[in-house]
Amino acid sequence: MKKVLKKTSVKTKAKKPRAVHFDAISIFPEVFGSYVDASILGRAQKSKLISFKAHNLRYWTHDRHHTVDDKPFGGGPGMVMKPEPFHEALVDLGLRKKKDGKKTAKAKKACVIMTAANGKPFTHADAIRLSKFDRIVFLCGRYEGIDQRVIDHLCDESFRIGEYVLTGGELPAMVMMDSISRQIPGVLGKEESLEEESWTSGSHPPSSELRGTGESRVASRASDNVGARRTRPCGDCSCSCDGCMRPADVSQQPGTGEYPQYTRPEVWLGHKVPEVLMSGNHAKIKAWREGMRKR
Ligand SMILES: C[S@@+](CC[C@H](N)C(=O)[O-])C[C@H]1O[C@@H](n2cnc3c(N)ncnc32)[C@H](O)[C@@H]1O
């Protein structure tokens, strides 16, 4: 008698591609749409390799004018963005605790980035490293910038995208999101595209091959940065970082022009505005600001 064979099939579970979620917190959330929905970033969103949400910071205010800024302590031109709306936003995203602003468990695989003209320079090595996080949140400043306590207590890193001052952090957030997204497997389609790009470690031309002193200076500084930072995947380093996603070298140089800015409230989550700024002594305030500027 003929044996009837049952049709069998072996099912293998397809590996779900890794996805990164980006958030931007801004008072102009509408400016992001057309850029992040176009071309490669748009396709990456459709294929669920990345997702993006722009949040209106004013949503986390409680007065009828939805105020996000106030005058700087110690005087000076312009307005400074207040800490509370940024804190509440990060609490709502599940990344910081309401009581003290400390990190939640969910924040472990997330990176909160401050956009700042005096931040450390954003490089290709940073894009590679940051692409390994599950979630990236950009805080976008406007006016004279954001209260220093947000930078000190709510942010993981602070970046500038160039040595110039823009009117807001939205363009820097888009630049960084674009550059980080390219490093997420699947986003470019062909992984080889990443192998020999201008700033891939080791592949950029030596500074002597570049024409013009400006270009050479920038190139040599950038190559110093690449060399100084870790780009290896986790597993072979002995640092106590989070899978090589946090910077190994915390001494990366921030910019120097601007001093820290503070606005109301005087005490926020237990963090006080430096006393000198409350002293009313203009000479002392000026000297303090000069000292902070040079650090
Ligand atoms: C008018 S700027 C503030 C500039 C600040 N008073 C200073 O001198 O550094 C307003 C916001 O734009 C963003 N921004 C400006 N230039 C930037 C740059 N080169 N890289 C990253 N963010 C920048 C920051 O979020 C900043 O808080």
Ligand as a Chemical Component Dictionary entry (heavy atoms), coordinates in Angstrom:
data_LIG
# 
_chem_comp.id                   LIG 
_chem_comp.type                 NON-POLYMER 
_chem_comp.pdbx_formal_charge   0 
_chem_comp.three_letter_code    LIG 
# 
loop_
_chem_comp_atom.comp_id 
_chem_comp_atom.atom_id 
_chem_comp_atom.alt_atom_id 
_chem_comp_atom.type_symbol 
_chem_comp_atom.charge 
_chem_comp_atom.model_Cartn_x 
_chem_comp_atom.model_Cartn_y 
_chem_comp_atom.model_Cartn_z 
_chem_comp_atom.pdbx_ordinal 
LIG C1  C1  C 0  19.376 81.794 18.518 1  
LIG S1  S1  S 1  19.951 80.238 19.055 2  
LIG C2  C2  C 0  20.645 80.615 20.629 3  
LIG C3  C3  C 0  22.051 80.982 20.520 4  
LIG C4  C4  C 0  22.718 81.210 21.861 5  
LIG N1  N1  N 0  22.323 82.466 22.426 6  
LIG C5  C5  C 0  24.229 81.164 21.653 7  
LIG O1  O1  O 0  24.820 82.190 21.477 8  
LIG O2  O2  O -1 24.770 80.052 21.655 9  
LIG C6  C6  C 0  18.478 79.383 19.446 10 
LIG C7  C7  C 0  18.571 77.884 19.394 11 
LIG O3  O3  O 0  18.964 77.447 18.106 12 
LIG C8  C8  C 0  19.634 76.205 18.188 13 
LIG N2  N2  N 0  20.923 76.357 17.495 14 
LIG C9  C9  C 0  21.444 77.484 16.981 15 
LIG N3  N3  N 0  22.596 77.272 16.355 16 
LIG C10 C10 C 0  22.839 75.940 16.450 17 
LIG C11 C11 C 0  23.874 75.080 15.994 18 
LIG N4  N4  N 0  24.916 75.541 15.313 19 
LIG N5  N5  N 0  23.812 73.761 16.278 20 
LIG C12 C12 C 0  22.764 73.273 16.999 21 
LIG N6  N6  N 0  21.737 74.038 17.454 22 
LIG C13 C13 C 0  21.772 75.344 17.181 23 
LIG C14 C14 C 0  19.748 75.875 19.667 24 
LIG O4  O4  O 0  18.693 75.013 20.013 25 
LIG C15 C15 C 0  19.559 77.240 20.317 26 
LIG O5  O5  O 0  19.053 77.124 21.627 27 
# 
loop_
_chem_comp_bond.comp_id 
_chem_comp_bond.atom_id_1 
_chem_comp_bond.atom_id_2 
_chem_comp_bond.value_order 
_chem_comp_bond.pdbx_ordinal 
LIG C1  S1  SING 1  
LIG S1  C2  SING 2  
LIG S1  C6  SING 3  
LIG C2  C3  SING 4  
LIG C3  C4  SING 5  
LIG C4  N1  SING 6  
LIG C4  C5  SING 7  
LIG C5  O1  DOUB 8  
LIG C5  O2  SING 9  
LIG C6  C7  SING 10 
LIG C7  O3  SING 11 
LIG C7  C15 SING 12 
LIG O3  C8  SING 13 
LIG C8  N2  SING 14 
LIG C8  C14 SING 15 
LIG N2  C9  SING 16 
LIG N2  C13 SING 17 
LIG C9  N3  DOUB 18 
LIG N3  C10 SING 19 
LIG C10 C11 SING 20 
LIG C10 C13 DOUB 21 
LIG C11 N4  SING 22 
LIG C11 N5  DOUB 23 
LIG N5  C12 SING 24 
LIG C12 N6  DOUB 25 
LIG N6  C13 SING 26 
LIG C14 O4  SING 27 
LIG C14 C15 SING 28 
LIG C15 O5  SING 29 
# 
